[in-house]
Amino acid sequence: VTLLDRKLVCERAQLLILQRLIRVNSIFRIMVQQFEVLETMSSVGFAAFRKVFKGGASGFQSTQFRLLEHTLGIKEKHRTCTFLNQYNKKLSAEQKKEIEDHQESTTDLFTLIDRWLARTPALKLFINSYRFHVVERVAAINTDSEEVDDLEVKEDLHREAKEIEQMFAPIFDSNSYEAHGKAQGMKLSYNAFMGALMINCYKQQPRFHVPYEIIKCLLDMDVFFTKWRFAHAMMVKRMIGCRPGTGGSGGYTYLRSTVSDRYMPFKDLFEVASYVLPPQEMPNLTPMMLKEISQVYTESYGNGSEDGGSSYDTEGGASL
C-alpha cells in the first residue's frame, strides 16, 4: 500500500508490488486449503472444538479480519444488512477505536489501484484511437450489409453492428460509463477502467508488462478470497447446519451471502475482458502513443531491498 501511495510509481516499485501480491495470493491459497483439514472432523468433534472458542471466535469479533477487508477496499455500504446491523455490537470500544483510526489513517488498496490505473500514459490518445477503430468496424459491417442481397444475411450483419455499438457505448464516454457503472454497481473510475483496458490490450509492450501482471494478481486475489468465503460457508453448513454463528450472525446463511460481487473489491477488472478486441482487430499504437509510454521516470524511495535497506536512486524505468 505504501509503495502505491505516491503520485508516480516507478518500475522498480512496481516489481516489488508484484512480488508482494504474489506472496499474498500464496497465503490466500493456503488459507483455502486449510479448510480441508477442518473438514476431516465429524460434526460431533467440531462441536467440541467449537465450544472451546465460543464467544470469541467469530469474524464478527475479529478486529484483524475487519482491518484486512478495509485494507483491500471493501466498503461498509457494500456489506450485507445483517453485517451492518450486528457487527459493531460485537466489538469492544477499544476494537472500534482501532478500526476507526485505521480507516482514517490508511488509504485502501482499491483506491490506490484506481488512482494508479487512471494515470496510465497516453490514455486519452488510446481512448480516441479505440473509439475510432470500433466506429470504423461498425461502418464496415454496415457497408457489407448493403452489398448483400440475402435478406437473412443482411439482417444478421445489421444485428452484429448494432450489438457492437451497444456493447462499446459505455466505455467511449465518461458520462455513459458513469450511468452504466451505477446500474451495474461498478466502483472503478472511468479513467482507471480504460487504463486497465489499455494495459490488457498492449500487455506485450515493455511499459505494460508488469502492470498487466499486477492486474492479474488483483484478479487472483478476488478469486482466492471468494473461494475462501465459499469454503468457510460450506464447512459451517457441514459442521453446524443452520445454527447461528458464535458472534451472533446467521451462520451459514450470512456466510453464503458474502460469496458475492459486493465483497470483491476488484470485480470491475473482470469486466475489462468484455471490451478487449481480438489481436487481428487491435488498433496499432500511434507514434505519439509510443512516445508517451516510452518516457522514463526516476525516483529515490529508500528501500534498496525487498524488506528495507539503504536509500538508492532508481536507474530509470517506466512508471504509472
N, C-alpha and C positions, 0 to 999 in steps of 0.2 A: 504494500500500500504506500509506504514512504517513497519508494522509487517512482511510483506513478504520480505522486502528488507534487508535480512541478509543471512549469509551462511547456517545456520540451523534454522528451525522454530520449536520450542518445542510444545508439545501437548497443553499446556495451551494457547499459542499464536494461535494455530490452532482453538481452540474452540472460541476464541474471533473473529477471522477472519470469522468463520462460522456464528456467531451471527450477525455480521455487514452485511454480504452478505444477510442474511435472511431479515434484515431490508431494505437494498437497494432494494431487489426484491419486498417487500411490497410497497415501494414508487413507483416503476415502475408499479405495478398492479393498484395503484390508478391513476397514470398518464393516463393509457389506459382508465380507466373508466370515466375520466373527459370529454372525447370526447362525451359521451352520453348526457351530459348537453348542450354542444355547438350544438349538432345535433337537439335539440328541437327548435332551432331558424329557422325562414324562411330565404331564401336566401336574401330577402329584408332587414330583420332585421340584418342579418350578414353583409350586405354591409354597413349599418350604423355603426355597431360595428367596422368593419374593418377600416373604414375611420378615426376613432379616432387615430388608431395606424399606419396609412400609413406612410411609410418611415423609420420605426424603429422597426417593429415587426417581421421581418423575421429571420429565423435561420441563414441566411447568415450574419446577423448583430449581432448575439448573441455570445459574447465572452464566456459566460458561457457554452453554448452548445458545442462550439468548444473545450473548455477545457475538458468537460465531455468525448467527443469522444476520445480525445487524451489520457486521463487518462485510459480509458478502453483498448486502444491499436489499435484503427482504424487509419491506416496509410494513409498518403497523396496519395501514389501510388495506393491505392485501391479505391479511390473515383471516381465518375463519372467525365468524362471530363468537363462537364458543370460546375460542382462544382469547379474544379481546376482552370478553366479559369476565373470564376466570383467572387469567394469568397473573395479574398484579396482586390478586388476593392471596396467592401462594408465595409471595416474596416478602422477605423482611424489609424493614426500612433501609437497612444498610445495603441490601441487594439492589433495591430500587435506585438508591443513590449512585451505586456503582454503574448501573446500566445507563442512567441519565447522563452521568459525567462522560461516559464513553461515547454516547450519541452526540453530545455537544462538542467533544474534542476531536473526534475521528471522522474523516470523510470515508464513506463506504466504497467498496471496490467497484460496484456498478457505476457510481457517479464518476469515479476516476477513469474508468474504461470509456464511458460516454464522452468525457472531455478529450481523452486521448484519441479516440477514433475520429472525433469531429475535426481534429487538426490534420487529418490526412492530406499530404501535399497534392496540389493540382486537382483538388476535389471539384471546384466549380467547372474547370475545363472537362473533367470526366463526366459530370452530370450532363453538360451540354452535348458532349460527344455521344454519350449513351442514348440520350433522348433523340438526337438527330438520326442515329442508326436505327432505332426502333421505328421511328416515323417513316424512314425510307423503306424499311422492311414491310410495314403495313401498306404503304403506297404500291410497292412491287406486287404484293399479293392481290391488291385490288385491280392493278393493271392486268395481271394474269387472268383474273376472273372475267374481265371484259373481252378477253380474246378467246374465251372458251364458249363453245356452242352448247355443250351439255348442261342443261339446267341444274341437274343434281350436283355436278362438279362445281358449277358457278356458285351455287348456294353454299357448298362446303367451304369454298375459298372466302366468301363473304363472312361466313361464321368464324373462320380462323382469324381473319383480320380484326373482326370485332372483339374476339376473345383476347387477342394480343393487346389491343388498345385498352380494354378494361383491366387487364392484368397489370400493365405497367403504369397506368394513370396515377396511382397513388404515390409513386416514387419520383415523378418528374416535376413535382410542385410541392413546396413545403406545406401550403395550406391543405392540399388534398391529402398529404401524408398525415397531417395532424388529425384531420377528420377520420381518416381510415384507422389511424392508430388508436384514437379514442374509442371507436366502435369495437376494435379488436383487443383492447386492453394492452396496447403496446406502450412501453416506457422509454425506449431508446429515442433520442432526439433525431431529427431528420438528417443533420449532417453526420452524426455518428453512424446511422444506418447506412447512408450512402458511402461513408468511408469504409465500412466493413464490406460493402458490396465491391468497391473498387479493389480492395486488398484481395478479396476472393477471386476477382476476375483476372488480376495481374500478379498472382502469387509467385509466378516464375521470375519476376523482377527482383533483383537482389535487395532492393529497398523494402520489399513487402514480404520477404520470406519469413523472417522472424515474427512480424506482426500476424501473419497468417497462422503460424504455429501457436501463438498466444491465443488467438480466437478459437482454435481447435481445442486448446486446453480448457478454455472457459466453457465450451460446449460439453466437454467431457465432465467437467466439474458438476454442471447441472444434471447430467445423466447419472453420475455416481451418487449424488445426494438424493436424487429421486429414487434410485434403486435402494438406497439405504432406508429411506422413509417407507417404501413398499415392503422391504424385508422386515422392518420393525413392525409394521402393521400386521403382516401375516403371521409373524412369530407370536404377537399378542393374541391374535384370534385363535391360534392353535393352542396356546397355553392357558388363557383365562376366558376364552369365549367372549361373551357380551358383558362381562363385569367391567365396572369403571376403572380408570387408572388410579394409581396411588396418589396422584396430585389433584384428583377431582375431575379429570377430563372424562369424556365419554368412552375412553379406552379405544377399542378398535375403530369405532365409528369416527372418532375425532382424528385418529392417526391416518385412516384411509382418506379422509378429506384433505389432508396435507399433500397427498400424492397428486398434485395438480400444477398447472402452469403458474398459478399465483405464487407458488413457492420456488419458482425457478427464476432467479434474478436476470439471467442472460437468455431467456427464452426467445427474445426478439432476434438474436443472432441466428437462430434456426431458420427464421423466415427469409433470411438473405438468399438462401438457396433457391427460393421461388423465382428470383429475378436474374439468376445467372444464365447467360446465353451459352449455347454450345460453342466450343473452341473455333469452329469454322465460321461462326457468325459474329465472333467477338470483334469489336472495332479496334484497330491498331492504336497504340499510343501515339499522339502527335508529337512533333519535335518540342513544342513548348511544354507538354506534359512530361516528356522525358527529361527536359532541362530542370524542371521543378523537383522531380523526385530524385534527382542525382545530386542535389545540394547537400553539402556536408555540414554537420553541426558538431562542435567540440564543447566539452564540459569537464569541469573538475568537481567530483562529488564525494571525495573522501572515503571510498570503500574499495580499496585495491584488491581485496579478495572477497569471496562469497560471504563470509561471516565477519568481515571487518578487516581493517588493515590501514596502512598509511595512505594518505591522500595522493592522488595522481591526476594528471590531465589525460583525457582520452586522446587517442591519436587520430581522431576523426572517425566519423561514422554517421550513417543515416539516422534520422530522428523523426518522431511524430509528436 
